[in-house]
Amino acid sequence: MWIPFVTAAVGSFFGSVGGFLSALTMARRAERYKTTTDLMNEYFSSDFTHHRESLFQTGRRVVDGDVDVDEIALGFWFPGALCYVGETYGSLTEHQHLTVYIGYIVRLADSVSRRRVELRTLQNGLGTELLWEHELVTRIARAAVRQASEADAPTPSWPDSVKVVYESIVAPRIAK
């Protein structure tokens, strides 16, 4: 007499749990897709192109010997010192463009670390693109960490984000 009731209750319970897990999985997948798309759209947007162009110009100045990576890095750890500001592109200086770019890398690394993106899509969409700025940003990151250490100052955390992005998005793409 209780068996049909218990069977129905257990079936309802497991059906509800299964439905909930399925809805949760679909919601997470949709959120990962949206975050991935938003990050890729931001990188390829016309506004962000200005930041990338500025980094390209800064990189050219470094290669030409007009500016030293150590001068740039001074502005990316606390307390740092007077640093290279560079030319103005649009309404921002090269330093400010690099600051925005680093902020993007930090958000990208955070999304990767929290598994809130479709990694393979980012590898295919941004893997080789990020390579253009990677060498300069990595050199600045290493210099900032070194300078902070030499000054007995807090080590900046953003260089860790540069490493996460390289290892999870860039390196797998260029290894193919």
C-alpha positions in Angstrom: 0.0 0.0 0.0 3.0 2.4 0.6 5.0 1.0 -2.3 3.2 3.0 -5.1 3.5 6.2 -3.0 7.2 5.6 -2.2 8.0 4.8 -5.8 6.3 8.0 -7.0 8.0 10.1 -4.3 11.5 8.6 -5.2 10.8 9.0 -8.9 9.7 12.6 -8.4 12.8 13.4 -6.3 15.3 12.0 -8.8 13.4 13.5 -11.8 13.5 16.9 -10.1 17.2 16.6 -9.3 17.9 15.5 -12.9 15.9 18.4 -14.3 17.7 20.9 -11.9 21.1 19.6 -12.9 20.3 19.7 -16.5 19.0 23.3 -16.3 22.1 24.3 -14.2 24.4 22.7 -16.8 22.7 24.6 -19.6 22.8 27.9 -17.8 26.5 27.5 -17.1 27.2 26.6 -20.7 25.2 29.7 -21.9 27.1 31.9 -19.4 30.5 30.5 -20.6 29.5 31.1 -24.2 28.5 34.7 -23.4 31.7 35.4 -21.4 33.8 33.9 -24.1 32.0 35.9 -26.8 32.2 39.1 -24.8 36.0 38.8 -24.2 36.6 38.0 -27.9 34.4 40.9 -29.1 36.1 43.3 -26.7 39.6 42.3 -28.0 38.6 42.8 -31.7 36.5 45.9 -31.1 37.6 49.2 -32.7 38.0 50.7 -29.2 40.4 48.0 -28.1 42.3 48.2 -31.4 43.6 51.6 -30.2 45.2 49.9 -27.1 46.8 47.2 -29.3 48.1 49.8 -31.8 49.6 51.7 -28.9 51.3 48.6 -27.6 52.7 47.9 -31.0 54.2 51.4 -31.1 55.6 51.0 -27.6 57.1 47.7 -28.7 58.7 49.3 -31.7 60.3 52.0 -29.4 61.7 49.2 -27.3 63.1 47.3 -30.3 64.6 50.6 -31.6 66.2 51.3 -28.3 64.3 54.5 -27.7 62.8 53.3 -24.5 63.8 50.6 -22.0 61.4 48.0 -20.6 62.6 48.9 -17.1 61.4 52.5 -17.6 57.9 51.1 -18.6 57.8 48.6 -15.8 58.3 51.3 -13.1 54.7 52.3 -13.6 53.3 48.9 -12.9 54.2 48.1 -9.3 53.7 50.0 -6.1 55.1 52.4 -5.3 57.2 52.3 -8.4 58.7 55.6 -9.7 58.4 58.0 -12.5 57.9 55.9 -15.5 57.7 56.0 -19.3 54.4 57.7 -20.3 55.0 57.7 -24.0 53.1 59.3 -26.8 49.3 60.1 -26.7 47.1 58.0 -29.0 43.6 59.2 -29.0 43.0 60.5 -25.5 45.3 58.1 -23.7 49.1 57.9 -23.3 51.0 54.7 -24.1 51.1 54.0 -20.3 47.4 54.3 -20.0 46.8 52.1 -23.1 49.1 49.5 -21.5 47.2 49.8 -18.3 43.9 49.0 -20.0 45.5 46.1 -21.9 46.8 44.6 -18.6 43.3 45.0 -17.1 42.0 43.0 -20.0 44.6 40.3 -19.5 43.7 40.1 -15.8 40.0 39.7 -16.6 40.8 37.1 -19.2 43.0 35.1 -16.8 40.4 35.3 -14.1 37.7 34.0 -16.4 40.0 31.1 -17.5 41.0 30.3 -13.9 37.3 30.2 -12.8 36.4 28.1 -15.8 33.9 30.7 -17.0 35.0 30.5 -20.7 35.1 28.1 -23.5 38.9 27.6 -23.5 39.1 25.9 -26.9 37.2 28.8 -28.5 39.6 31.3 -26.9 42.6 29.3 -28.0 41.3 29.3 -31.6 40.1 32.9 -31.6 42.8 34.7 -29.6 45.7 32.3 -29.3 47.8 33.6 -32.1 46.4 37.2 -31.8 47.6 37.6 -28.2 51.1 36.5 -29.4 51.6 39.9 -31.0 51.6 41.7 -27.6 52.8 38.8 -25.5 56.6 39.3 -25.7 56.4 43.0 -24.7 53.9 42.5 -21.9 55.9 39.5 -20.6 59.1 41.5 -20.5 57.4 44.4 -18.7 55.9 41.9 -16.2 59.2 40.3 -15.5 60.8 43.7 -15.0 58.0 44.9 -12.7 58.4 41.8 -10.5 62.2 42.2 -10.4 62.0 45.9 -9.6 59.4 45.3 -6.8 61.6 42.6 -5.3 64.7 44.7 -5.4 62.8 47.6 -3.8 61.4 45.2 -1.1 57.9 46.3 -2.3 54.8 44.1 -2.8 55.0 42.0 -5.8 52.3 42.9 -8.4 49.8 40.2 -9.1 49.1 41.0 -12.8 52.2 39.2 -14.1 50.6 36.0 -12.8 47.7 36.7 -15.1 50.0 37.2 -18.1 51.4 33.7 -17.4 48.0 32.1 -17.0 46.8 33.6 -20.3 50.0 32.5 -22.1 49.9 28.9 -20.8 46.2 28.4 -21.3 45.4 30.3 -24.5 48.5 31.2 -26.4 50.9 28.3 -25.9 48.4 25.5 -26.8 47.5 27.4 -30.0 51.0 28.0 -31.2 52.0 24.4 -30.3 49.6 23.1 -33.0 
